[in-house]
């Protein structure tokens, strides 16, 4: 039986202990402040990202590992494993998946890059599915097929306190930014076809109404029997303890506390969305009808 391993990138918001317990490797995504580059989660934390931004007013930018970096990672891991799966952030957000596809060509089919079409805890849910398939002894072809079936079933969204990072990062217009501040609008972001987009708009002094919208959507799926409770329900967040409490209070009576997992979102999420971002990620039994 082939010895296989999953590798993700640092945008995957799994609880930290799971990486070692499940033997999941991690590659870096890079965070740039001016001319200085940091490795996400290793050289810099979300607290430090926000501190530098507030002090210097420099917007952090993110970048992916290049083809040679990924080639080196795959080569080192293949000394110990027969086959690798690589699951990075969505190809609609970063070039790292395409870089991985090119790097994988050097290894004669021993590396399978998988497009997550997700980020944050959406990627984490898909990672759990892959390691479970590896544990079952499925073939690489079966694991790849199962992965793309699961991609359609992930529900991952998050509400943002301020549009400042989206605006300065070129992800919303100046008019949208000004109106959002004036009208106290908070976008609920989700991925569609692998790209970030506004799922809904909530209005209020803080993100609590947006969180209620995400909770209501979860409850609707739960009432329809469409939540796969074999998977955790993740609450990724960037410095949003009140958001986490709001979700825990609403969902604990419905599904219990044991599958609710608050997780600190990566620096990559912080760079795109800013402080007081709170998300909700879960696996559905059936993909939603289009």
Secondary structure, 3 states (H helix, E strand, C coil): CCCEEEEEECCECCCHHHHHHCCEEEECCEEEECCEEEEECCCECHHHHHHHHHHHCCCCEEECCCHHHHHHHHHHHCCCCCEEEEEECCCCCCCHHHHHHHHHHHHCCCEEEEECCCCHHHHHHHHHHHHHHHHCCCCHHHHHHHHHHHHCCEEEEEEECCCHHHHHCCCCCHHHHHHHHHCCEEEEEEEECCEEEEEEEEECCCCHHHHHHHHHHHHHHHHCCCECCCCCEEEEEECCHHHHHHHHHHHHHHHCCCCEEEEECCHHHHHHHCCCEEEEEEEECCCCCC
